[in-house]
Amino acid sequence: MENDALPFEEFIEETTELLDDLEALILKWETSRDDPETIDALFRGMHTVKGGAVWH
């Protein structure tokens, strides 16, 4: 059962980092809503979180 917890713990750690990055991107987006790189990064980050959640 400990082996099952390890991937979940990794998911939580990675997702926490991604959410921190997404928070910073959202704050950046609030001041530059027309920046396509920021918008793309937001969508990529959200897609990554969603994809990881499917497995847990």
N, C-alpha and C positions, 0 to 999 in steps of 0.2 A: 504494500500500500504506500510505502514511502516513495517508491519509484514513481507512482502516479502523481504524487504531490509536487515533485520536482518540476515537471513541465508547467504545471499550473503556477508555481512560484515564479518561474522564469517569465511566464506570460504576464503576471502581475507587475513584475519589475520592468519589463519592456514597455508595457502599456502605461505605467506611471511616467516613464521618461517621455513617451510619445505624447501623453496628455500635457505634460509640462511644455513640450515644444509647441503643441497646438495652441496652448494658452498664449504663448509669446507671439505666434503667428496671428492669432485673432486680434491681439492688441495692435500689432503692426498693420493689419488689414483695416482696422478702424480709422487709421490716419491716411491710408493709401489704398482706397477701395478699388482703384483701377489698375493696380499692379498685378499683371497676370502671373508672375512668378510666385507671389504670395498666395494667390488663389489656388494655383496648381499645388503648391506645397500643402495647403490646408486639405484639399481633396485627397492627396496622396496619403497624408497622415491619418485622416479619417478612414480611408479605405484599408490601411494597414491594421488599424485597431479592429475594424469590423472583421477583417479576414482572420485575425488571430482569435477573436472571440468565437468564431464558428467551431473551433476545435476544443473549446473548453465549455 
